[in-house]
Amino acid sequence: MPSQTIPLLASEKMGKDWMDFVLPILWEGLCTELGLSAGVVVLKAEEEDSFYESASFGYGEDGFYYSFLNRGSDHWEELMHSPEPVFFSGTEFELFGKKTNAFAIRISYGQTKIGFLLAEMEETLVLPFGIFLTLFAEKIGNEWGKTKPSLGIQEILREGNSHSLYRKEIPNLELARLEFAKQKVLTILGPPGSGKKTLAKWIHQTQLPGAPFLVVESLPDHFGKLEKALSVWGSESRSGSLVLSGIQFLNLGQQQILSDWWSKSGYSGSLFLLGPEEIGQELLPEFERFFRKNSLVLLSLRFLPKASLQTLVQNIFEELCNSQNRSGLRLGDSSLQELVSRSYPGNFADLRNAILTGILTCRSNQVELADLEPGKSKMDLEIPDAEDLDLRRGTEALERQKILLAMRIFSGNQIRMAKALGISRGSLQYKMKQLGLT
């Protein structure tokens, strides 16, 4: 075993501390003592469906990006499904070294594939080294897993994010959860953007962790197609949850079919029905009894106490800062009061867009009042509504999101960013300047 790395392998640090502080130094030491030319450890990002470079060795300032291991490619899939190291010949693949070959080892946590380590060498891989690095990949997976503790129901209930704060303000939530466990059905009513789907997913996760969760936004008008669709959706969601949104649009025939399907189909899963506070449609008596027997009405943000709304704004701000790679950004007191005093017809959707505008517009370390004024800066790039046909603004918003993600994954290295984004470095620099990211 490499002698200089033994103290690091025996480090008392665990979980996130080990990943952040030990792994980068340990990887460099291992690559040096094993005589490797270059190497990288790529891992799944926390709470995101993306991967980032966790540790690297031998690439210099310019770095390097292995394009043949793009996620979803044939070589990526081969690596993610191989229990053994996968070799890449320098004569067939674009590697960093001119006379090297490479081998990669997937990193897993349980059944979850969370990344890989890749190393380049001039000599043929010696078997003991391969075994050692395979064990090291297991060590990385175990430490990564310690950063993702499994949450029990009570821990989930205490989860400190913006939606958990809002849930505390929902009347009769706990009673509805208990009834949902018995009846397997819950109707969630509320104004636009009040988080009906988010709440349904949270209840599903507390009651049926790991089970399928299927959301359907609209139902077929044709009765025969609706019956067939419900049968298919029921099979897909199995013992999990089926979520039907927009129940205010159901006509009498659809209401009858849905009621009959629930009572006669033998569906073993759970059902969420989502709609507005007031259902304008005429309702069949049996359908009304069905969806009223266990229901919740969500609050508009304007009904929240000021102190609760202020805490909510601060939490959403912190969440969005993290997602936009601006974790050091602060929200000025005047900006906080401005956000609290505004009205939000679209509730969470409008509030998040208002905060995101400030974050994207801000060019200092603190969001001020001027940053919250949409339209006063070319940086007003919050994601437009689906019905918004402004293609330019939507394209700029998407480009900004992708560039920010690349900045986070490659720690600002523009060569690696450009290769991953599929554009030249000059184009990347132009776009970053155009979007105010330089």
N, C-alpha and C positions, 0 to 999 in steps of 0.2 A: 504493500500500500504506500502511496506517496507520503514521505515522512513529514514534510512541512505542512501538510494539510490535516494531519491527525488532530491537532488542537481545535481546528475549525469544525471538523466532523463531530467532535465531542462537545461543541458549544452548548451552553445551557439555554441559549435562546431558542424559542419555539414559534411555530405559526408565522404570523405576519412579521414579527421581528426577525426571524430566521430568513424569511423570503427577502426582506428589504435590506438587511445589513450583513448577513452571513453569505448568502448565495452568490452575490456578485464577486466577492473577494475569493470565496472558495472555488468558484468556477475558474477564475483566472489562475489560481494556484494549481488546480488539477491539470488544466491544459498545459501549463508550463512544465510541470513535472512529468507529464506523460509524453512530452515532446510533440504536442499537436501544433499544427500551423495556425489554425483559427477555429473558433467555435462559438456557438450561440445557444441560449436557452430561451425558448418562446413559450409563453404561458397564457392561459385564458385570463382576461381582465376580470376584476371583481364586479359582480352585478351587471355584467355586460356580455353581449354575444360577440366579443371581439378578442383578439390576441395581441400581446405586446412582447417586446424584447426585454426579458428580465435580467439577463446577464450575457456578456459577450467578451471575446478575447481575440486579439490579433488583427482586427480590421482597421485600426487607425481612425483618424478623424472622419474620413469620408464614409466609413462603414460599408456594408454590403447587404443586398437583399436577394434571397433565394427565390427567384420568380417561379421556378418549377414546383415550389411547395406552396403556391397560392391555395388558400382554403377552398376545398371543393374540387381541386384538380385531381387527375388520376393518381399522381404520385402522393398527394396528400391523403387520399383515400387508402392507398396501399399502405402508407406509413401508419395511419390511424387504426388499421385492422391487422397489423402485423405484431405478433408477440415477440418477434426477434428483430435485431437491428436491420435496417434497410440500407444497402450500399448504393452510392451514386458515383459512377466513374467520371473522372475529370475529362475524359475524351468525349463523353456523351452529354454531360450537363455543364452548365455555366457555373463554375465555382469561383471562389475568391482567389485561390492560389493557382499558379500556372502549371505546377507539376503535382497537384494533389488529387486525391480521391476523398470522398466523404462518406460518412455513415451517420445515420440518424436513428434515434431511439424514441419511441413515443413515451409520453408521460401520462399516467392515468391516476385517477382517484376513484377507487371502486370500479364501477362500470363506466365512469365518465372520462372521456378523453380530454385532457386539459392542456395538451401542448406537446412539445418535443425538444430534445437536445440534438444538436448537429455538430459534428467535429470534422475538420479536414486534417489529413496527414499525408506526408510524403511516402511513408513506408506502409506496408500491409498491416492491418490491424492485428495486434497480438491478442490471442484469445483471452488471457487474464484481464487485459485492459477492457475488452468488450464486456466481460462479466461484471467488472468493477463499475463501469459506467451504467450498466443496466440496473445494478443495485442502487447506484446514485440517483437514477431516474425515479426509482421507487421511493427513495428518501424525499425527493422533491415533491412527489405526489402526496406523500403522507403529511408533509409540512403545509402544503397548499390546503389540504383538507382541514387542517386545524384552524384555518382562517374562516371556515364555513361551518360553524357549529350548527347542528340540527336544532330547530326551535320546536319546543312543545307548544301546546295551545296557549298556555298562560304567557309564555315568552312572546309569542306572536301578538297577543293582545296588548302587550306592553311595548311593542315595537315603536321606536321613536322617530317616525317619519311624518310627513305632512298629512297623509291620509289617516294615520292613526290618531292624530290630534283632532281631525275633523270627525272621526267616528265617535269620539267622546261626546259630541254634541247631538248625536242622532237619538231621538227618543225611542225607547223600547227596543233597542238593538239587541240586547242580551236575550230578551224574551223571544224575539223573532228567530234568533239563532237556535234556541232550544226547541222551538216549534219546527224549525227546518230539519233538525236532526230526527224528529218524529215523523213529520208529514212528507218530507223530501220535496217540498215546494215552497217558494217564496216569491212574492211580487214586490219589486222595488220601484217606487214611483218618485219622481222628483223633477226639478227644472233642468233645462239643458246644461250640460257640463258639470253636473253636481256629483259625478263619480259613481253612477249606478253600476256600470260594468266593473269598475275597480272594487267596489264593495262586494259584488257577487263573487268575484275571483277570490277575495280575501276570505269570505265565509266558506267558499268551496275548499280552500287550502287548509283552513282550520278544522273542517269536518271530514274532508276526503283527501288528505295529502297524497300526492302522486297519482290520483285518478284523472282520467281525461276531462278536459274542460273545453266545450265546443260552443262558440258564439255564432248565432245566426242573426243577420241584420234585417232580413225581410223574408216574407213567406210567399210562395206561389199563389197567384189568384185562382188558378184552375184547381178545382177541388180534388180531382184525381191525382194531379201532380203533388198537391199538398199532402195527401195521405201517403203517397210513396216517399216523399221527402222526409216526413216525420219518422217513417219506418227506418230509412237510411240513417238519419241523424241519431235515432235511438240506438242503432247498432254501433255507430261510431263512438258515441259517448259511453256506451255500455253501462257500467256501474258508477260512472262519473256524473258530470253535470252538463245539461243542455241549457243554453241561455238564449231566449227568444226576445229580441229587442223590437220596439215599435208596436206594442200591442194596441196602441190607440188607433191603428190603421186596419185592424181586423174587421171584416164585415161579418154579418150574422152567420153565413155559411162557414167561414173559417173558424169562427168561435165554436160552432157546433163540432166541427171535425177535431179541433184541438181538445175540447172537453172529452169527446168520445175516445180519442187516442190515449189520453191520460188515464181514463178510468178502465179501458178495456184491452189495451195493447199488451199489458204485462211488462211494460218498461220498468227495469229495475233501478234506473238511475234517479237523479234529482233534477228538478226543473226550476229555473229562474225566469220570471216574466218582468220585462222592463218597459216603463212607459212614463208619461208626464203625470203631473199631480192631478190633472183633470182629464178624464177620458171623454172626448166629445162624441164618440160613436154610440149608437144604440147598442145595448148589451142584452144578450140572452140571460134570463134569470139564472140558469144553471152555470153559465160561464162567469157571471158576476160573483156567484157564491164561491166558485172555484178559485178565482184569483184574489178575492178579498179575505179568504179564510186565514191567510198568513201574509201580512203585508207590512211594508215600511214606507214612510214618506220622508225623503231627504230634504234637508234645509237648504234654502238659498243662502249664499254667503252673506247677503245683506242682513240676515237675521242672527248672525253670530255676534256674541258680545265683542266689544272692541278689543279687549285684551286677548281673546282667543284668536281673533282675526290677525292681530299683530304678530302673535307667535306663529301662526300659520304662514304668514307672508315671509317671516324670517327663515322658517324651515324650507319653504319652497325655494327661496333665494339660494340657500346653501346647497340644496340638491341640484339646482340648475347650474350653479357655479362649478360644482364637481363634474357634471356631465359636459360642460363646455371648457374643461381644462383651465379654469380660473379660480382655483381653490383659495387663493390669497385675497380675493376681491372682497370688499366690505360694502355694506349698504348704509349710506348716510342717514342720519336721524330724520332730516327733512324729507328724504326720498321714502323712508319707511312710513312716515305719517301721510305722505301723499298717496301711497299705495293703499293704505288702510282707509283713507277717506273716499276713494273712488267707488263707483258702482260697477258691478260686473254682471251684465245680463247673461253672459255665457259661463258664469261661475268659475270653476277651476280652469277651464280652457282660456277664458279671458284674462284671469289673474296670472296664469303662467306666461301667456304671451306678453303681458305688460312687463313682468319681471324680466323675461328673456330679452325684450327690447333694450332694457337698461343695461343688461350684462353685455350684449353684443355691441352696443353703442359706446360703452364706457372705454375711454382711452387712458385712464389713470388707475389707481388702486382702490378707488371708492366711487360707487354709483351716486351721482348727484341728480338733482331735479331735472337739469337740462337733458340728461341721458334718458329720461323716461318719456320724453316728448316724441312720439312717432312722427316720421315725415320730416324731421329737422336735420336728419343726417342720412347719408347714403348707407349707413350701417343699420338702418331699420330693416332687418332681415329676418324677423321672426317668421316661422313657417306659416304660409297663408292657408286659409281655409280651402277645403277640397273644391269648393265652388268658385274660388278665386281664379280667374283666367289669366292673371298677370304671369306669363311664362318666365319673363326675365327675372322677376323677384323670386319666384319659386326656384329657378335654376341657381341663382346666387346663394339662396339659403341652403340648398343641398350641397353646393360646392364648399361653402363655409363649414358645414357639419363634417364633411369628409376630410377636409384639410385639418380641422381641429383634431379629429380622431387620429389622423396620421401623425400629427405633432405629438400627441400623447403616446402613441405606440413607439415611435422612433426618437423620442426625446428631442425633437426639433432638428434632427439630422436631415437636411434638405435633399441630399442625394438618395437616401433610403426612402424618404417620403415620395419623391418624384417617381421612383421606380415602382413603388407600391400603387401610386395613383395612376400610373400609366401615361405620364406626361413628362416633358423635358424639365430640367431644373430651371431653365429660363422662364418657361411657361408657369411653373409653380411660383417663382418669385414675383412674376407679374400679377398673378391672381392674388397672392398674399398681400401685395401692395394695394391692389384694387379693392380688396375686402377689408383693408385696415388691419391685417394680421402681422405686419412687420413693425 
